[in-house]
């Protein structure tokens, strides 16, 4: 029986777990939990006690599942991203995880995060993918962008434009409201300007969304069965759902067919970013990839040399 590994993506909003054999890539288990590690931490950038407690509960679940499958704790990899690289008390949380679970969290910078995301995306796409493409991975704290053609990465950047981050800056009664769109747009335009300048020279044909909010976009399309590793999203349907959801108050948005309740609060911020990128860059194709950081970590760091990108 093949040895197995676990890779946990400890995001600002959601924790995710992938369990795969070490000698070949296969999704044996995939879990996601709406932890909200960054809740209450966006302004002062200090992790809240209740958020750390929720995170520990999720990590205990992840480790227990992995060990029950015959895994060894030395093959459990936990990766920290935006909130853990920014929070002033992140070290306290890392120490608690080490003491309680024997797991050392690897906190990576935004560029390393983008590299893992790209490796995951690249291994999900159809063979001979030659289109100039822009990858977009929307987290709670940051958004990673990777511009590539073939196997050549042309540009990559991590911007503090994640859903929880934008919600902390622009909201009415702590929720999305159409009245904040003008100010939201001005802020995003300022932060994303360099990326747009570079992309307008390279002219990406496709925007590829990695996991997260893009999974919910597929849910809204009501596709039967499990989504493939990558597929095209109906652009017109996406824009219509965005229009519908933007006008709804939170409770009605949460009840919208296909909506994942834990994403309902920050989903309009994600779709705002997606629509802005599509419009500004005049991109006519939108794709989804279920592979992202976790899968990319496997291909970059754990895969046998014959399978590495």
C-alpha positions as CSV (number, residue, x, y, z in Angstrom):
1,X,0.0,0.0,0.0
2,X,1.3,3.4,-1.0
3,X,2.3,5.9,1.8
4,X,0.0,8.8,2.0
5,X,0.5,12.5,2.6
6,X,-1.8,15.3,3.8
7,X,-1.6,19.0,2.7
8,X,-3.5,21.6,4.6
9,X,-4.1,25.0,3.1
10,X,-4.7,27.3,6.1
11,X,-6.4,30.2,4.4
12,X,-7.7,33.5,5.9
13,X,-11.3,32.3,5.5
14,X,-11.3,28.6,4.8
15,X,-9.1,25.7,5.8
16,X,-8.8,22.9,3.2
17,X,-7.2,19.4,3.4
18,X,-6.0,17.1,0.6
19,X,-4.9,13.5,1.2
20,X,-3.0,11.9,-1.6
21,X,-0.6,8.9,-2.1
22,X,3.0,10.1,-2.1
23,X,4.0,8.1,-5.2
24,X,1.2,9.4,-7.5
25,X,-1.3,12.2,-7.4
26,X,-4.8,11.1,-6.4
27,X,-7.5,12.8,-4.3
28,X,-8.2,10.3,-1.6
29,X,-9.9,12.9,0.7
30,X,-10.7,16.6,0.3
31,X,-12.2,18.6,3.1
32,X,-12.9,22.3,3.5
33,X,-14.0,24.0,6.7
34,X,-15.1,27.7,7.1
35,X,-12.8,28.6,9.9
36,X,-12.6,32.3,9.5
37,X,-9.1,32.6,11.0
38,X,-9.0,36.2,9.8
39,X,-12.3,37.3,11.2
40,X,-11.8,40.4,13.4
41,X,-8.2,40.5,12.4
42,X,-8.3,42.7,9.3
43,X,-7.9,46.1,10.9
44,X,-5.4,45.5,13.8
45,X,-4.0,42.3,12.1
46,X,-4.2,40.4,15.4
47,X,-5.6,36.9,15.4
48,X,-8.6,36.6,17.7
49,X,-8.8,33.9,20.4
50,X,-12.1,32.5,19.1
51,X,-10.7,32.3,15.6
52,X,-7.6,30.4,16.8
53,X,-9.8,28.1,18.7
54,X,-11.9,27.4,15.6
55,X,-8.7,26.8,13.6
56,X,-7.4,24.3,16.2
57,X,-10.7,22.4,16.0
58,X,-10.4,22.1,12.2
59,X,-6.8,21.0,12.4
60,X,-7.5,18.4,15.0
61,X,-10.2,17.0,12.6
62,X,-7.7,17.1,9.7
63,X,-4.9,15.3,11.6
64,X,-7.3,12.7,13.1
65,X,-8.6,11.8,9.7
66,X,-5.1,11.6,8.2
67,X,-3.9,9.3,11.0
68,X,-7.0,7.1,10.8
69,X,-6.1,6.5,7.1
70,X,-2.7,5.2,8.1
71,X,-0.8,8.4,7.6
72,X,2.4,9.4,9.6
73,X,2.4,12.9,11.2
74,X,5.8,13.6,9.5
75,X,3.9,13.5,6.2
76,X,1.3,16.1,7.2
77,X,2.1,19.5,5.6
78,X,0.3,22.6,6.8
79,X,0.8,25.8,4.8
80,X,0.0,29.3,6.1
81,X,-0.9,32.1,3.8
82,X,-2.1,35.8,4.0
83,X,-3.3,36.2,7.6
84,X,-0.5,34.1,9.1
85,X,2.1,36.1,7.3
86,X,0.6,39.4,8.5
87,X,-0.8,38.8,12.0
88,X,1.4,40.1,14.7
89,X,0.6,37.2,17.0
90,X,0.8,34.5,14.3
91,X,3.7,32.9,16.2
92,X,1.5,32.2,19.2
93,X,-0.9,30.3,16.9
94,X,2.0,28.4,15.3
95,X,3.3,27.4,18.7
96,X,-0.2,26.1,19.8
97,X,-0.5,24.0,16.7
98,X,3.0,22.5,17.3
99,X,2.4,21.8,20.9
100,X,-1.1,20.3,20.5
101,X,-0.6,18.4,17.2
102,X,3.1,18.1,16.5
103,X,2.6,19.9,13.2
104,X,4.9,22.7,12.1
105,X,3.1,25.3,9.9
106,X,5.1,26.5,6.9
107,X,4.1,30.2,6.4
108,X,4.9,31.2,2.8
109,X,5.1,34.6,1.1
110,X,2.7,35.7,-1.7
111,X,5.1,34.9,-4.5
112,X,5.7,31.3,-3.3
113,X,1.9,31.0,-2.9
114,X,1.4,32.0,-6.5
115,X,4.0,29.5,-7.6
116,X,2.2,26.6,-5.9
117,X,-1.1,27.8,-7.3
118,X,0.3,27.9,-10.8
119,X,1.8,24.4,-10.5
120,X,-1.7,23.1,-9.4
121,X,-3.5,24.9,-12.2
122,X,-1.1,23.8,-14.9
123,X,-1.6,20.2,-14.0
124,X,-5.4,20.5,-14.2
125,X,-5.6,21.9,-17.7
126,X,-6.1,19.9,-20.9
127,X,-2.9,18.8,-22.6
128,X,-1.3,21.3,-25.0
129,X,-2.9,24.3,-23.4
130,X,-1.2,27.1,-25.3
131,X,-3.5,30.1,-24.7
132,X,-2.1,33.1,-22.9
133,X,-4.0,32.9,-19.6
134,X,-4.4,34.7,-16.3
135,X,-4.9,32.7,-13.1
136,X,-6.8,34.2,-10.3
137,X,-7.0,32.7,-6.8
138,X,-9.2,34.7,-4.5
139,X,-8.6,34.1,-0.8
140,X,-9.9,35.8,2.3
141,X,-6.9,38.0,2.7
142,X,-5.1,38.1,-0.6
143,X,-5.6,37.4,-4.3
144,X,-2.8,35.7,-6.3
145,X,-2.5,36.4,-10.1
146,X,-0.3,34.4,-12.4
147,X,0.0,35.4,-16.1
148,X,1.4,32.6,-18.3
149,X,1.6,31.2,-21.8
150,X,2.4,27.6,-22.4
151,X,4.8,26.7,-19.6
152,X,6.3,30.2,-19.4
153,X,5.2,32.3,-16.4
154,X,5.2,35.9,-17.6
155,X,4.2,37.7,-14.3
156,X,3.0,36.8,-10.9
157,X,1.8,38.9,-8.0
158,X,0.0,38.7,-4.6
159,X,-2.3,41.6,-3.8
160,X,-4.1,42.2,-0.5
161,X,-7.6,42.2,-2.2
162,X,-9.1,39.1,-0.6
163,X,-12.8,38.9,0.2
164,X,-12.5,39.4,4.0
165,X,-10.0,42.2,3.5
166,X,-12.3,44.1,1.1
167,X,-15.3,43.5,3.3
168,X,-13.4,45.0,6.3
169,X,-12.8,48.1,4.2
170,X,-16.1,48.5,2.3
171,X,-19.4,47.4,3.8
172,X,-22.7,48.7,5.2
173,X,-23.6,47.1,8.6
174,X,-20.7,44.7,7.9
175,X,-22.2,43.4,4.6
176,X,-21.9,44.1,0.9
177,X,-24.2,46.8,-0.4
178,X,-24.4,48.4,-3.9
179,X,-23.7,51.8,-2.3
180,X,-20.1,50.9,-1.6
181,X,-19.2,49.8,-5.2
182,X,-17.8,53.2,-6.3
183,X,-15.4,53.4,-3.4
184,X,-14.6,49.7,-3.7
185,X,-13.8,50.1,-7.4
186,X,-11.5,53.1,-6.8
187,X,-9.5,51.1,-4.2
188,X,-9.2,48.0,-6.4
189,X,-8.3,50.1,-9.5
190,X,-5.4,51.6,-7.5
191,X,-4.1,48.3,-6.2
192,X,-4.4,46.3,-9.4
193,X,-3.1,48.9,-11.9
194,X,0.3,47.4,-12.5
195,X,-1.2,44.0,-13.2
196,X,-3.6,45.5,-15.7
197,X,-0.8,47.4,-17.5
198,X,1.2,44.2,-17.9
199,X,-1.8,42.1,-19.0
200,X,-2.8,44.7,-21.6
201,X,0.5,44.1,-23.3
202,X,0.3,40.3,-23.2
203,X,-3.5,40.1,-23.8
204,X,-4.6,37.0,-21.9
205,X,-7.4,35.1,-23.7
206,X,-8.7,33.2,-20.7
207,X,-9.2,34.0,-17.0
208,X,-8.8,30.8,-14.9
209,X,-10.2,30.8,-11.5
210,X,-8.8,28.5,-8.8
211,X,-11.1,26.7,-6.4
212,X,-12.7,28.9,-3.7
213,X,-15.4,31.3,-5.1
214,X,-15.2,29.7,-8.5
215,X,-16.5,26.4,-7.0
216,X,-19.6,28.4,-5.9
217,X,-19.9,29.8,-9.4
218,X,-20.1,26.2,-10.7
219,X,-22.7,25.4,-8.0
220,X,-24.8,28.3,-9.2
221,X,-24.8,26.8,-12.7
222,X,-26.3,23.6,-11.0
223,X,-23.9,21.3,-12.8
224,X,-24.7,17.6,-12.1
225,X,-22.1,15.4,-10.4
226,X,-18.5,16.2,-9.5
227,X,-16.8,19.0,-11.4
228,X,-13.8,17.9,-13.5
229,X,-10.3,19.1,-12.6
230,X,-10.9,22.0,-15.0
231,X,-13.7,23.2,-17.2
232,X,-15.2,26.3,-18.9
233,X,-17.7,28.4,-17.0
234,X,-20.7,29.9,-18.8
235,X,-19.8,33.6,-18.8
236,X,-23.3,34.8,-19.5
237,X,-24.7,32.8,-16.6
238,X,-22.0,34.0,-14.3
239,X,-22.8,37.7,-15.1
240,X,-26.5,37.1,-14.6
241,X,-26.0,35.4,-11.2
242,X,-23.7,38.3,-10.2
243,X,-26.3,40.8,-11.1
244,X,-29.0,38.9,-9.1
245,X,-26.9,38.4,-6.1
246,X,-25.5,41.9,-5.8
247,X,-29.0,43.3,-5.3
248,X,-29.9,40.8,-2.5
249,X,-29.5,41.3,1.3
250,X,-27.3,38.8,3.0
251,X,-30.0,36.4,4.2
252,X,-31.6,36.2,0.8
253,X,-28.2,35.8,-0.8
254,X,-27.4,32.9,1.5
255,X,-30.6,31.2,0.4
256,X,-30.0,31.7,-3.3
257,X,-30.0,28.3,-5.1
258,X,-26.5,26.9,-5.3
259,X,-25.0,29.4,-2.8
260,X,-22.6,28.0,-0.2
261,X,-23.7,29.6,3.0
262,X,-20.2,30.2,4.4
263,X,-19.3,32.1,1.2
264,X,-22.4,34.3,1.0
265,X,-21.0,37.2,2.9
266,X,-17.8,37.7,0.8
267,X,-19.0,36.3,-2.5
268,X,-20.0,39.7,-4.0
269,X,-16.5,41.0,-3.4
270,X,-15.1,38.0,-5.2
271,X,-17.5,38.4,-8.2
272,X,-16.7,42.1,-8.3
273,X,-13.1,41.3,-8.8
274,X,-13.7,38.7,-11.4
275,X,-16.1,40.9,-13.4
276,X,-13.6,43.8,-13.2
277,X,-10.8,41.7,-14.6
278,X,-12.9,40.3,-17.4
279,X,-14.1,43.8,-18.4
280,X,-10.9,45.7,-18.1
281,X,-8.9,43.1,-20.0
282,X,-11.7,42.3,-22.5
283,X,-11.3,38.5,-21.7
284,X,-14.1,36.5,-23.2
285,X,-13.4,33.0,-21.7
286,X,-13.7,32.1,-18.0
287,X,-12.4,28.7,-16.8
288,X,-12.5,26.9,-13.4
289,X,-9.7,24.7,-12.0
290,X,-10.3,22.6,-8.9
291,X,-6.5,22.5,-8.3
292,X,-4.8,25.2,-6.4
293,X,-2.2,25.6,-3.7
294,X,-2.5,22.1,-2.1
295,X,-2.2,20.3,-5.4
296,X,0.6,22.6,-6.6
297,X,2.5,21.9,-3.4
298,X,2.3,18.1,-4.1
299,X,3.5,18.6,-7.7
300,X,6.3,21.0,-6.7
301,X,7.5,19.5,-3.5
302,X,6.4,15.9,-3.1
303,X,5.9,14.4,-6.6
304,X,8.4,11.9,-8.0
305,X,10.8,13.7,-10.4
306,X,9.0,12.2,-13.4
307,X,5.7,13.9,-12.4
308,X,7.1,17.4,-11.5
309,X,6.1,20.3,-13.7
